[in-house]
């Protein structure tokens, strides 16, 4: 950050720099399949398949939607049950799936009809996620085969959760603060975690403040330095689109009901999420090291196939 | 190690059985100002033997008893001959008279040093030559001039940073009067810290680094400050577009003691002030740098001399935004000091002992409402070294010595407070280290045709306590695993043999072949996370987890002079292999230093570089200059970067061409021109993108797999000298005669980037709008820094 500001200040103040649009002669880009697949205990696997886009091509939403990979053969197996997933689109979801998909996408159920997104999932309860099981993923598409495997790690519930106000932030009797938790890392190595939060409160227009679970940046971590320890930690409130003005971003406030979704994940999923977050933060900055995200998909696809072991806790912030 | 020493002993003992010999020795200096002439030659004609004065002007020539005609020579100076009856040891100090008192002659190395010496990839550059070439914004810059040499690449547009033969910017040892300069640039790299008015000469060694230098892999840039005029007071100055300079020198006691003080300050901030009103939100913002060089000399006797020299420079950058209550102050700079004692034990043994202090500091202070944030990084060295030159016979020139440095590194430390509340962001993390080396080297004639330089250096480095190794907890900043070491604890010791070898084989008087091999270690490192060399890049030592960088280089060259040394030509090929190179780990952000050690975030790899350098130089005449061309290839391989595949280094540049010339039209006008062409920089750009959890993610191509467009640029300059003489009437005879004017001045005009080429500084892919709204717009942008930039400087001296 310091580096960036120095350079920007410097350039803007002293130097007669000039900037121009150029055609960068990029080599022929071969679109790749991007996998965003996950499986939680008690829920069906969901796999989104897209294609990465080349720069300087069509980059509007329509183009992105057109990049959805239809007609792929997506197979999930836990070793006993092997299930070929069905392709479902938001416009034609079976009973009960609208909530799952809306949560997954982080949109209000009512808005589902407006987004036309397709996913591969299953209605076979035998392939719904179970803690401790491994799930193999096979995708056959246009003559290519992509494979991966993930597992749902043993659950690690939080010891406790609470809200702690930042006294300096109190305004008009309303307290603002962060969500806190105590956790105990099991005495085994290779545990990964991810934290999500969601406010169940409504906005003044009656819609949900947080239509789905959101993860603040930096909430995926592994046990490299916390092996076997019990400790307290805190997270900001995740930013949500369309926050109402009195809801200061980064803070929870008096009256919020916050559901914490605390997940166990494999450490390679942690690595992927961290890398993806770093990329999002750098946003192509020429001063950041150009780094590709890792992937656990074999066969040349991008993205991740992730098992989540989920526990829920609720924080009630008093009015 | 042993075999090298043994070899040296045998060589030396070969001289033991010759007839009775005596030694002629002394100093060679400039008669007009008393400055020593480094590299001046002295030859005994009958014996066909000669030697060069060392960097302190001292020479020693041991010959069989007899009567000799001795000639002392230095280009640009009138040669002097003496008849010497050598039947005892003789001390002879020689004063040479400059042919041109303009102080603008092309002083140069001995005419045939190109073909006769053992040095490879060694170029000595005189400041007079530098001053005639086009100068960026009127600022004469020696670091920019060396970038015109083959094998030396510019780090980027307008940058005084340089890369030598595929090595990183931290692999150049930059010495100012023997003190290491850690950051040789001002203004984020656009100007060097060396004020040309205070410099007497400089030498760059990019190939076979002799054993008396060490600690860096790629090159040595040895810069010597002027000593000050021993004869009379002299004032030099210049007024330029962005800065002014003033140098005063003179004798404190004639022929015995002299001083020089030279200062320079930029005034962009002052020039900008009228344009920023006091009510402007930016009032109080500005940028300036200044530096000060001083040196004092005292000659106690012919045997003892003392020098005290110092450099102090600071860049200060202020940014005020009153409205936002936000201000930033970023001061940084170097300070060096050297106390040198030259002692002559006898006419064959010369000693130079130096105590050196070197300090580089970078500070970042930010304040927003109540909140204050400070970041500090730097390095401080206390260095003691002693070097001996021993002349057992004219065939041998032996150097040996020892060097010890105590390093204190502050890789990065922060402090923060809000009002009166001080935040605990960890202790100031310092790293302490000992660095030491001993060396011996002999430059000798094996036969009439073969001259060799064999050297051995042994270096040692210790990372010592106190030190706290942090193993940071990534989710809970209060949770850190610490390993504490106390003062006196040695965390890690590294040591290594550094053999050096070079030889010259003369095919004939003007043609030779040279071969060189060098193996060396580097114990201090600079990690940079961007392609631009910024003052925020931090120096840190080899430590318990960072190994020293190791280099092995071999080079082979063909050298030829034409037309009585008027033209010089050479072709050199080299191959180098580097180990334990460092890079930041992927995705590292330099602000991650709180409660952490910067070296926790490094990855290690190997590299190699090979290339061919062609150099053609016209040394004498009205038109002088050179043409240098380099073809090279430099790669890196890191297990953790680019999925372990080899990739082109940041400094990989296939073609690099420089043409430099100056032409003296007449007494009044001198013209200069330069042209450079270089393959575009290797860059990595995103080639595709995708969304994950609503965020844009990039898919990058292979590391450094793309190239910017080639860099090329032409600069020109013209210098108009005021009339150098005036007509005066001789009071006795009444005749009119020419007399040199006391006050001399010149106007130096320069045009940088003559044809206004938009050279890329960096490229980036710009994303605007929101993907989900369907308004995302992606475009490629090229940022260029300098358009055509004319400048003018007025220089004077009296």
Contacts between the chains, C-beta under 8 A, distances in Angstrom:
chain1	res1	chain2	res2	distance
A	1	B	589	7.5
A	1	B	591	5.6
A	2	B	364	5.6
A	2	B	375	6.6
A	2	B	536	6.1
A	2	B	590	7.1
A	2	B	591	6.6
A	3	B	529	7.5
A	3	B	530	6.6
A	3	B	534	5.9
A	3	B	536	5.1
A	3	B	590	5.9
A	5	B	328	7.3
A	6	B	188	7.2
A	6	B	317	7.4
A	6	B	330	6.5
A	6	B	364	7.9
A	6	B	534	6.6
A	6	B	535	7.7
A	6	B	536	6.7
A	7	B	188	7.1
A	7	B	532	6.9
A	7	B	534	6.9
A	9	B	317	7.1
A	9	B	319	5.5
A	9	B	328	7.5
A	10	B	187	7.6
A	10	B	188	5.1
A	10	B	287	7.5
A	10	B	317	7.3
A	11	B	785	7.8
A	13	B	272	7.9
A	13	B	285	7.1
A	13	B	287	6.2
A	14	B	187	7.1
A	14	B	268	6.2
A	14	B	287	6.0
A	15	B	190	7.9
A	15	B	785	5.6
A	15	B	786	7.3
A	16	B	785	7.8
A	16	B	786	7.0
A	16	B	787	6.2
A	16	B	789	7.8
A	17	B	761	7.4
A	17	B	783	6.1
A	17	B	784	6.8
A	17	B	785	5.1
A	18	B	758	6.9
A	18	B	783	7.5
A	18	B	784	5.3
A	18	B	785	8.0
A	18	B	787	6.7
A	19	B	781	5.7
A	19	B	782	7.1
A	19	B	783	5.0
A	19	B	784	7.6
A	20	B	758	6.9
A	20	B	781	7.1
A	20	B	782	5.7
A	20	B	784	7.4
A	21	B	779	5.4
A	21	B	780	6.7
A	21	B	781	6.1
A	21	B	782	7.8
A	22	B	763	7.1
A	22	B	780	5.1
A	22	B	781	6.8
A	22	B	782	4.4
A	23	B	780	6.5
A	24	B	685	6.5
A	24	B	706	7.7
A	24	B	763	6.4
A	24	B	765	7.5
A	24	B	780	3.9
A	26	B	685	7.0
A	26	B	687	5.3
A	26	B	701	7.8
A	26	B	706	7.4
A	27	B	687	7.0
A	27	B	701	6.9
A	27	B	705	8.0
A	27	B	706	7.9
A	29	B	687	5.0
A	29	B	688	5.3
A	31	B	688	7.0
A	32	B	688	7.1
A	32	B	699	7.1
A	34	B	690	4.4
A	34	B	691	7.9
A	34	B	692	7.6
A	36	B	692	6.2
A	36	B	693	7.8
A	50	B	690	6.4
A	50	B	691	7.3
A	51	B	690	7.9
A	52	B	688	4.4
A	52	B	689	6.4
A	52	B	690	4.2
A	52	B	699	5.7
A	53	B	688	6.1
A	53	B	689	5.7
A	53	B	690	6.8
A	54	B	687	6.8
A	54	B	688	5.2
A	55	B	686	6.4
A	55	B	687	6.4
A	55	B	688	6.6
A	55	B	689	6.6
A	55	B	765	6.0
A	55	B	778	5.5
A	55	B	780	7.7
A	56	B	778	6.2
A	56	B	779	7.6
A	56	B	780	7.1
A	59	B	771	7.6
A	59	B	776	5.0
A	59	B	777	7.3
A	59	B	778	5.3
A	60	B	774	4.5
A	60	B	775	7.6
A	60	B	776	6.6
A	61	B	771	6.7
A	61	B	772	6.5
A	61	B	773	7.4
A	61	B	774	3.9
A	61	B	776	8.0
A	62	B	774	6.8
A	64	B	691	7.1
A	64	B	771	7.1
A	106	B	694	7.5
A	215	B	693	7.5
A	221	B	474	5.3
A	221	B	475	4.3
A	222	B	474	7.6
A	224	B	474	7.0
A	225	B	471	5.9
A	225	B	472	6.6
A	225	B	473	4.1
A	225	B	474	6.3
A	225	B	479	6.9
A	225	B	480	7.8
A	225	B	481	6.1
A	226	B	473	5.9
A	226	B	475	6.9
A	226	B	476	7.3
A	226	B	479	6.7
A	229	B	479	7.2
A	231	B	476	5.5
A	231	B	479	5.7
A	232	B	476	7.5
A	233	B	475	5.6
A	233	B	476	4.8
A	274	B	587	7.8
A	275	B	586	7.9
A	275	B	587	6.4
A	276	B	692	5.0
A	276	B	693	7.3
A	276	B	695	6.6
A	276	B	697	5.4
A	277	B	695	7.6
A	278	B	587	4.5
A	278	B	589	8.0
A	279	B	695	7.5
A	279	B	696	7.7
A	279	B	697	5.0
A	279	B	698	5.8
A	280	B	695	3.8
A	280	B	696	6.5
A	280	B	697	6.9
A	282	B	587	8.0
A	283	B	696	7.1
A	283	B	767	6.9
A	284	B	686	6.0
A	284	B	698	6.1
A	284	B	764	6.3
A	284	B	765	5.1
A	284	B	766	7.6
A	284	B	767	6.5
A	285	B	764	7.3
A	286	B	530	7.7
A	286	B	531	7.7
A	286	B	762	4.7
A	286	B	763	7.0
A	286	B	764	4.1
A	287	B	529	7.4
A	287	B	530	4.3
A	287	B	532	7.6
A	288	B	529	7.6
A	288	B	530	7.9
A	288	B	587	7.6
A	288	B	589	7.5
A	289	B	529	6.0
A	289	B	584	6.5
A	289	B	586	5.6
A	289	B	587	6.1
A	289	B	588	6.5
A	290	B	684	4.0
A	290	B	685	7.5
A	290	B	686	7.2
A	290	B	698	7.7
A	290	B	700	4.5
A	290	B	703	7.1
A	291	B	586	3.9
A	291	B	587	4.8
A	291	B	700	7.1
A	292	B	698	7.9
A	292	B	699	6.2
A	292	B	700	5.3
A	293	B	692	7.8
A	293	B	697	6.1
A	302	B	690	6.3
A	302	B	699	6.6
A	303	B	690	7.6
A	303	B	692	6.9
A	304	B	692	7.9
